[in-house]
C-alpha cells in the first residue's frame, strides 16, 4: 500500500477479492466430488436446517428466489434433495436432504476444510479476532445499505398494490361490450338488434301523417287528394261567373 490511510472502500475491495480467489480454490477441489461451490453451500444450509422452504433457503444463502430454485433443481436432479408438502400449509414445499445427499455432503466437507486450513498459520489468534470484528461491522453495514437501496414495493391505503390489469368499470365496459357484439354480428352478416327498433319508429310515423292528411281533407269537404290538384279547379270556377257580369254592365 502506498498510503498509510486505509479507507473502508479498500477493506470492502480486499474482502471481495479474498472471497473470489478462495472460492476458485474451493470449487476446484469440489469438482472432484461432482459439486459446485454454490451447490455445496445450498446443501450445507439444508443440512443445518432440514426441511427449509425455497424462500427460507434463499434467505439462508442471501440470494434471490430464482437462484435458490436453480440450486434446488440441480440438487434434486442428482437425487441429493427431495421436496414434500408442508403439513401445516399445503401450498409450501419443504426441501429435505436425502440419504445420498448426506453422504455426498459428508464426503465433501473435509475437502473444503482442507482448503481453508492452509491459511490458518498466516494470522495469529488475536489478529483473527480483530479482523473478524472489523469484517462483521462491515457486513452489517453492507446489509443495511442493500436493504435501503432495494426498491420498495408500491402499496395503497388498503394494502399492497394489485398486480395485473386494473378492473374495468362495469358501466364503462357495457357500451364497449355492445359495440363488440355489433361488430361480430356485422361480420357474420346479421343486422344489429338496434336496427328493428328504428324501422318500427319510421312505420309508426307514416300512419300518423296519413291520418292528419285525411282530417285536413275532410274539413275542406273534398277527398283525401293532394292539395295542388284540388286548388286548380276551384280557382277556375269564379273566373267563368265574372265574365257574364262584366258584359251585362256594358250593355246597360
C-alpha positions as CSV (number, residue, x, y, z in Angstrom):
1,X,0.0,0.0,0.0
2,X,1.3,3.5,-1.0
3,X,-0.7,5.4,1.7
4,X,-0.9,5.0,5.4
5,X,-4.7,5.7,5.4
6,X,-6.8,2.7,4.8
7,X,-10.4,3.5,3.8
8,X,-13.5,1.4,4.2
9,X,-13.7,1.1,0.5
10,X,-10.3,-0.6,0.4
11,X,-11.4,-3.0,3.0
12,X,-14.5,-3.9,1.0
13,X,-12.4,-4.4,-2.1
14,X,-10.0,-6.6,-0.2
15,X,-12.7,-8.7,1.3
16,X,-14.3,-9.2,-2.2
17,X,-11.0,-10.2,-3.7
18,X,-10.3,-12.7,-1.0
19,X,-13.7,-14.3,-1.4
20,X,-13.4,-14.6,-5.2
21,X,-10.0,-16.2,-5.1
22,X,-10.6,-18.6,-2.2
23,X,-13.9,-19.6,-4.0
24,X,-11.9,-20.7,-7.1
25,X,-9.6,-22.8,-5.0
26,X,-12.5,-24.5,-3.1
27,X,-14.5,-25.0,-6.3
28,X,-11.6,-26.8,-7.9
29,X,-11.5,-29.2,-5.0
30,X,-15.3,-29.7,-5.1
31,X,-15.3,-30.5,-8.8
32,X,-13.7,-33.9,-7.9
33,X,-16.9,-34.6,-5.8
34,X,-19.2,-33.5,-8.7
35,X,-20.3,-30.4,-6.8
36,X,-20.1,-26.7,-7.5
37,X,-19.3,-24.1,-4.8
38,X,-23.0,-22.9,-4.8
39,X,-24.4,-26.4,-4.6
40,X,-22.1,-27.2,-1.7
41,X,-23.4,-24.0,0.1
42,X,-27.0,-24.9,-0.5
43,X,-26.5,-28.5,0.6
44,X,-24.8,-27.3,3.8
45,X,-27.6,-24.8,4.5
46,X,-30.2,-27.6,4.0
47,X,-28.3,-30.0,6.2
48,X,-28.2,-27.5,9.1
49,X,-31.9,-26.6,8.7
50,X,-33.5,-29.7,7.2
51,X,-37.0,-29.0,5.7
52,X,-36.5,-25.5,4.6
53,X,-38.8,-23.9,2.0
54,X,-37.4,-22.3,-1.1
55,X,-37.8,-18.8,0.3
56,X,-36.0,-19.8,3.5
57,X,-33.2,-21.4,1.5
58,X,-32.8,-18.1,-0.4
59,X,-32.6,-16.2,2.8
60,X,-30.0,-18.6,4.3
61,X,-27.8,-18.1,1.2
62,X,-28.5,-14.4,1.0
63,X,-29.7,-14.7,-2.6
64,X,-32.9,-14.4,-4.6
65,X,-35.6,-16.9,-5.0
66,X,-34.7,-17.6,-8.7
67,X,-31.2,-18.6,-7.8
68,X,-32.4,-20.8,-4.9
69,X,-34.8,-22.5,-7.3
70,X,-32.0,-23.2,-9.8
71,X,-29.8,-24.7,-7.0
72,X,-32.7,-26.8,-5.6
73,X,-33.5,-28.1,-9.1
74,X,-29.9,-29.1,-9.8
75,X,-29.6,-30.9,-6.4
76,X,-32.9,-32.6,-6.9
77,X,-31.8,-34.0,-10.3
78,X,-28.8,-35.5,-8.7
79,X,-31.0,-37.1,-6.0
80,X,-29.4,-35.2,-3.2
81,X,-32.6,-33.4,-2.0
82,X,-36.3,-34.0,-2.3
83,X,-39.5,-32.0,-1.8
84,X,-42.6,-32.7,0.2
85,X,-45.7,-30.8,1.2
86,X,-45.9,-28.9,4.4
87,X,-48.4,-30.4,6.8
88,X,-49.5,-27.0,8.1
89,X,-49.7,-25.4,4.6
90,X,-50.1,-27.5,1.5
91,X,-49.0,-24.6,-0.7
92,X,-45.5,-24.7,0.7
93,X,-43.0,-27.3,-0.4
94,X,-40.3,-28.4,2.1
95,X,-36.8,-29.4,0.9
96,X,-35.1,-32.2,2.7
97,X,-31.7,-33.7,2.2
98,X,-31.8,-37.4,1.1
99,X,-29.5,-40.1,2.4
100,X,-27.4,-39.8,-0.7
101,X,-27.2,-36.1,-0.2
102,X,-25.9,-36.5,3.4
103,X,-23.3,-39.0,2.2
104,X,-22.1,-36.5,-0.5
105,X,-22.0,-33.7,2.0
106,X,-20.0,-35.7,4.5
107,X,-17.6,-36.6,1.7
108,X,-17.1,-33.0,0.5
109,X,-16.7,-31.2,3.9
110,X,-13.1,-32.5,4.6
111,X,-12.0,-31.2,1.1
112,X,-13.4,-27.7,1.8
113,X,-12.0,-27.6,5.3
114,X,-8.5,-28.5,4.0
115,X,-8.6,-25.6,1.5
116,X,-9.3,-23.1,4.3
117,X,-6.9,-24.8,6.9
118,X,-3.9,-24.0,4.7
119,X,-4.4,-20.3,5.7
120,X,-4.5,-20.9,9.5
121,X,-0.8,-20.1,10.0
122,X,-1.0,-16.7,8.2
123,X,-2.6,-14.8,11.1
124,X,-2.4,-15.2,14.9
125,X,-5.5,-15.8,17.0
126,X,-5.6,-12.2,18.2
127,X,-5.3,-10.9,14.6
128,X,-8.0,-13.2,13.5
129,X,-10.3,-11.9,16.3
130,X,-9.7,-8.3,15.5
131,X,-10.1,-8.9,11.8
132,X,-13.3,-10.8,12.4
133,X,-14.8,-8.0,14.5
134,X,-14.0,-5.4,11.7
135,X,-15.4,-7.7,9.0
136,X,-18.6,-8.2,11.0
137,X,-19.2,-4.5,11.3
138,X,-18.6,-4.1,7.6
139,X,-21.0,-6.9,6.8
140,X,-23.8,-5.4,9.0
141,X,-23.2,-2.0,7.2
142,X,-23.4,-3.6,3.8
143,X,-26.6,-5.5,4.7
144,X,-28.3,-2.2,5.9
145,X,-27.1,-0.4,2.7
146,X,-28.5,-3.2,0.5
147,X,-31.9,-3.0,2.2
148,X,-32.0,0.8,2.0
149,X,-31.1,0.7,-1.7
150,X,-33.6,-2.0,-2.6
151,X,-36.8,-0.7,-4.5
152,X,-39.8,-0.5,-2.2
153,X,-43.0,-2.3,-3.2
154,X,-45.8,0.0,-4.2
155,X,-48.7,0.0,-1.8
156,X,-52.1,1.6,-1.4
157,X,-54.2,2.6,1.6
158,X,-55.9,-0.8,1.5
159,X,-52.6,-2.8,1.4
160,X,-50.3,-4.0,-1.4
161,X,-50.9,-2.8,-4.9
162,X,-52.9,-5.1,-7.0
163,X,-50.9,-6.9,-9.7
164,X,-52.1,-7.4,-13.2
165,X,-54.6,-5.4,-15.2
166,X,-56.9,-3.0,-13.3
167,X,-60.5,-3.9,-13.1
168,X,-62.8,-2.1,-15.6
169,X,-65.8,-0.1,-14.5
170,X,-68.9,-2.2,-15.3
171,X,-70.8,0.9,-16.5
172,X,-68.0,1.9,-18.8
173,X,-67.5,-1.7,-20.1
174,X,-71.1,-2.1,-21.1
175,X,-71.0,0.2,-24.2
176,X,-67.8,-1.5,-25.3
177,X,-69.4,-4.9,-25.0
178,X,-72.4,-3.8,-27.1
179,X,-70.0,-2.4,-29.8
180,X,-68.2,-5.7,-29.8
181,X,-71.5,-7.6,-30.3
182,X,-72.4,-5.2,-33.1
183,X,-69.1,-5.8,-34.9
184,X,-69.5,-9.6,-34.5
185,X,-73.0,-9.5,-36.0
186,X,-71.9,-7.3,-38.9
187,X,-69.0,-9.8,-39.6
188,X,-71.5,-12.7,-39.6
189,X,-73.9,-10.8,-42.0
190,X,-76.5,-10.3,-39.3
191,X,-78.3,-7.0,-38.7
192,X,-77.7,-5.5,-35.2
193,X,-80.5,-5.7,-32.7
194,X,-80.9,-1.9,-32.7
195,X,-82.0,-1.8,-36.4
196,X,-85.6,-3.2,-35.9
197,X,-86.3,-0.5,-33.4
198,X,-85.5,2.2,-36.0
199,X,-87.8,0.5,-38.5
200,X,-90.7,0.4,-36.1
201,X,-90.4,4.2,-35.4
202,X,-90.5,5.0,-39.1
203,X,-93.5,2.8,-39.7
204,X,-95.4,4.4,-36.9
205,X,-94.8,7.9,-38.3
206,X,-96.3,7.2,-41.7
207,X,-99.8,6.2,-40.5
208,X,-99.8,9.3,-38.3
209,X,-99.0,11.6,-41.3
210,X,-101.8,10.0,-43.5
211,X,-104.4,10.4,-40.7
212,X,-103.5,14.1,-40.5
213,X,-103.9,14.5,-44.3
214,X,-107.4,12.8,-44.2
215,X,-108.6,15.1,-41.4
216,X,-107.5,18.2,-43.3
217,X,-109.2,16.9,-46.5
218,X,-112.4,16.1,-44.6
219,X,-112.7,19.7,-43.2
220,X,-112.5,21.2,-46.8
221,X,-115.2,18.8,-48.0
222,X,-113.1,17.1,-50.6
223,X,-111.5,13.7,-50.8
224,X,-108.1,13.0,-49.4
225,X,-106.4,14.1,-52.6
226,X,-103.3,16.2,-52.9
227,X,-103.8,19.9,-52.3
228,X,-102.1,21.0,-55.5
229,X,-104.6,19.1,-57.8
230,X,-107.7,20.3,-56.0
231,X,-106.7,24.0,-56.0
232,X,-106.7,24.5,-59.8
233,X,-110.4,23.6,-60.5
234,X,-111.5,25.7,-57.5
235,X,-109.7,28.8,-58.9
236,X,-111.2,28.3,-62.4
237,X,-115.0,28.4,-61.4
238,X,-115.0,32.1,-60.2
239,X,-113.5,33.4,-63.4
240,X,-116.3,31.8,-65.5
241,X,-119.0,33.6,-63.5
242,X,-117.4,37.0,-63.6
243,X,-117.2,37.3,-67.4
244,X,-121.1,37.5,-68.0
245,X,-121.5,40.2,-65.3
246,X,-118.9,42.4,-67.0
247,X,-120.8,42.1,-70.4
248,X,-124.1,42.9,-68.8
249,X,-122.7,46.1,-67.3
250,X,-121.5,47.3,-70.7
251,X,-124.9,46.8,-72.3
252,X,-126.7,48.7,-69.6
